Amino acid sequence: HLNSIFEPWAPIIDGDIITSQMMEDFAAGRFQKKPLIVGKNAGDAFEKVYSALREPISAIKYEAMVFGLFRLHTPAILNRYPPSQSKDERLMLASLLTHFLFTCADRNIIRNATQEGDLQVWTYVLEHVLSYKLFWPNKTKFCGSQACQWTDLMLFFHSMSVKGYHYTPQEDVLMDSFAYYLGNFAHNSDPNK
């Protein structure tokens, strides 16, 4: 599964405690009917793509990868995500995989959750790029310009301060805003109250 590369810590279906995929459960209406916050980072797939593909990829290689992943849907995918005709198509591949693996999954869950009546769902897309470029060792070329996977969690939980990282004043405001919204959500089931 391609998703297991991007989400190695995802729940494992063991047939006992976890009996099915979360997406399947939402599609079948098997989930707790409670308010949800669903979110993502704007560049969720970037770190994995650039780590796996250390050298630039040509348009031909990009198209071959798209064919390998999407087979019969390749023409439609390439119409929506055509090669950029640059000397490196990793940026386009990272965008495609971010949308396919994360954005589409979020939309699917939101669509299925809201079909259950007046269930409230809030979403966010984090576009903030961490100011501390050394967090992404040898990856600053792409995560230094993208909100890569787990950026939101580092800001939600102030986790980088444990490693001696000092957030900027703007990041402090952003983290306080996250804490405010998540606290409201936990207390009132509404991040805005």
Wavefront OBJ file of the C-alpha trace (Angstrom):
o trace
v 0.000 0.000 0.000
v 1.304 3.411 -0.976
v -0.329 4.939 2.073
v 1.748 2.774 4.437
v 4.850 4.581 3.142
v 3.356 7.948 4.048
v 1.604 6.887 7.245
v 3.869 4.251 8.853
v 2.318 4.843 12.271
v -1.274 4.412 11.112
v -3.503 1.930 12.934
v -3.092 -1.687 11.856
v -6.192 -3.740 11.159
v -5.770 -6.638 13.559
v -9.285 -8.092 13.263
v -9.749 -7.777 17.013
v -9.563 -4.171 18.200
v -9.367 -2.516 14.786
v -11.533 -4.448 12.379
v -11.644 -2.181 9.316
v -10.181 0.885 7.619
v -11.330 4.234 9.004
v -12.342 5.429 5.516
v -14.567 2.358 5.088
v -16.137 2.963 8.488
v -16.975 6.561 7.657
v -18.429 5.525 4.292
v -20.634 2.954 6.050
v -21.663 5.382 8.811
v -19.782 3.392 11.488
v -18.261 6.186 13.558
v -19.156 8.181 16.645
v -21.493 10.984 15.661
v -19.523 13.760 17.329
v -18.081 17.030 16.034
v -14.790 16.628 14.146
v -11.734 18.667 13.286
v -9.990 17.374 10.173
v -6.746 18.926 9.072
v -3.600 18.607 7.073
v -0.369 20.313 6.125
v -0.166 21.872 2.681
v 2.906 19.772 1.834
v 2.176 16.468 3.579
v 3.838 14.276 0.929
v 6.848 16.479 0.184
v 9.304 15.071 2.726
v 8.624 11.463 1.682
v 8.865 12.173 -2.048
v 12.130 14.080 -1.769
v 13.592 11.543 0.683
v 12.729 8.614 -1.573
v 13.756 10.355 -4.795
v 17.045 12.031 -3.999
v 17.811 12.890 -7.626
v 15.637 14.993 -9.941
v 13.156 13.034 -12.055
v 12.386 13.762 -15.686
v 8.942 14.218 -17.196
v 9.169 10.694 -18.675
v 9.956 9.160 -15.268
v 7.180 11.219 -13.669
v 4.654 9.970 -16.237
v 5.850 6.382 -15.697
v 5.364 6.768 -11.935
v 1.880 8.177 -12.436
v 1.066 5.219 -14.701
v 2.429 2.789 -12.105
v 0.219 4.311 -9.419
v -2.970 5.087 -11.323
v -2.996 2.744 -14.359
v -6.267 3.346 -16.244
v -6.724 6.759 -14.651
v -3.330 8.010 -15.857
v -4.678 10.270 -18.667
v -7.070 12.035 -16.282
v -4.374 12.388 -13.632
v -1.832 13.762 -16.108
v -4.451 16.172 -17.429
v -4.909 17.525 -13.892
v -1.227 17.200 -12.872
v 0.771 17.555 -16.095
v 4.559 17.497 -16.029
v 5.877 20.969 -15.388
v 8.515 20.533 -18.097
v 11.156 21.574 -15.597
v 14.233 19.444 -15.137
v 12.767 18.029 -11.930
v 9.201 16.742 -11.577
v 9.435 15.876 -7.861
v 7.519 19.027 -6.972
v 4.608 17.980 -9.186
v 4.722 14.406 -7.839
v 4.727 15.693 -4.250
v 1.728 17.923 -5.001
v -0.127 15.058 -6.663
v 0.548 12.666 -3.779
v -0.356 15.276 -1.148
v -3.715 15.755 -2.836
v -4.317 12.063 -3.518
v -3.280 10.663 -0.137
v -4.244 13.486 2.201
v -6.625 16.042 0.679
v -8.851 13.442 -0.993
v -8.918 11.313 2.160
v -9.909 14.330 4.267
v -12.654 15.305 1.834
v -13.957 11.752 1.747
v -14.231 11.612 5.540
v -15.808 15.077 5.723
v -18.337 14.215 2.992
v -19.343 10.974 4.700
v -19.489 12.545 8.161
v -21.703 15.424 7.074
v -24.140 13.059 5.338
v -25.081 11.860 8.813
v -27.225 14.918 9.457
v -26.166 18.095 11.184
v -22.811 16.815 12.428
v -20.399 19.731 12.666
v -17.012 19.424 10.987
v -14.197 21.967 10.952
v -11.141 21.810 8.730
v -7.753 23.413 8.509
v -4.886 23.427 6.037
v -1.609 24.532 7.593
v 0.619 26.417 5.171
v 3.069 27.787 7.746
v 6.677 26.852 7.077
v 8.678 26.277 10.242
v 11.263 28.995 10.774
v 13.739 26.481 12.199
v 15.204 25.082 8.981
v 17.582 22.677 10.719
v 14.642 20.572 11.878
v 14.573 19.060 8.410
v 18.224 17.969 8.127
v 19.351 17.739 4.505
v 15.785 18.500 3.451
v 15.681 22.285 3.743
v 15.432 22.529 -0.041
v 11.824 21.370 0.096
v 10.633 21.389 3.739
v 12.244 24.780 4.145
v 9.595 26.067 1.753
v 6.642 23.763 2.550
v 4.523 22.862 5.548
v 5.680 19.240 5.529
v 4.023 16.321 7.278
v 3.822 16.675 11.080
v 4.395 20.447 11.035
v 0.961 20.982 12.541
v 1.670 18.536 15.372
v 4.952 20.272 16.184
v 3.029 23.508 16.519
v 0.011 22.019 18.339
v 2.134 20.447 21.039
v 5.137 22.832 21.136
v 7.200 19.670 20.785
v 10.302 21.223 19.263
v 10.952 23.292 22.397
v 11.938 20.012 24.091
v 14.829 19.818 21.589
v 15.911 23.381 22.349
v 14.149 24.974 19.394
v 12.989 28.549 19.929
v 9.853 29.456 18.034
v 9.470 32.902 16.479
v 6.985 35.357 18.026
v 4.673 34.711 15.049
v 4.853 30.964 15.687
v 4.065 31.568 19.358
v 0.908 33.417 18.293
v 0.015 30.602 15.888
v 0.544 27.967 18.607
v -1.531 29.977 21.093
v -4.290 30.187 18.479
v -4.156 26.417 17.967
v -4.343 25.889 21.742
v -7.301 28.267 21.951
v -9.216 26.539 19.150
v -8.436 23.014 20.324
v -9.272 23.928 23.923
v -12.597 25.386 22.827
v -13.283 22.291 20.760
v -12.503 19.946 23.662
v -14.637 22.008 26.061
v -17.535 23.119 23.844
v -17.364 20.868 20.766
v -16.858 24.068 18.780
v -13.423 25.640 18.184
v -14.992 29.094 17.814
v -16.803 29.284 21.184
l 1 2 3 4 5 6 7 8 9 10 11 12 13 14 15 16 17 18 19 20 21 22 23 24 25 26 27 28 29 30 31 32 33 34 35 36 37 38 39 40 41 42 43 44 45 46 47 48 49 50 51 52 53 54 55 56 57 58 59 60 61 62 63 64 65 66 67 68 69 70 71 72 73 74 75 76 77 78 79 80 81 82 83 84 85 86 87 88 89 90 91 92 93 94 95 96 97 98 99 100 101 102 103 104 105 106 107 108 109 110 111 112 113 114 115 116 117 118 119 120 121 122 123 124 125 126 127 128 129 130 131 132 133 134 135 136 137 138 139 140 141 142 143 144 145 146 147 148 149 150 151 152 153 154 155 156 157 158 159 160 161 162 163 164 165 166 167 168 169 170 171 172 173 174 175 176 177 178 179 180 181 182 183 184 185 186 187 188 189 190 191 192 193
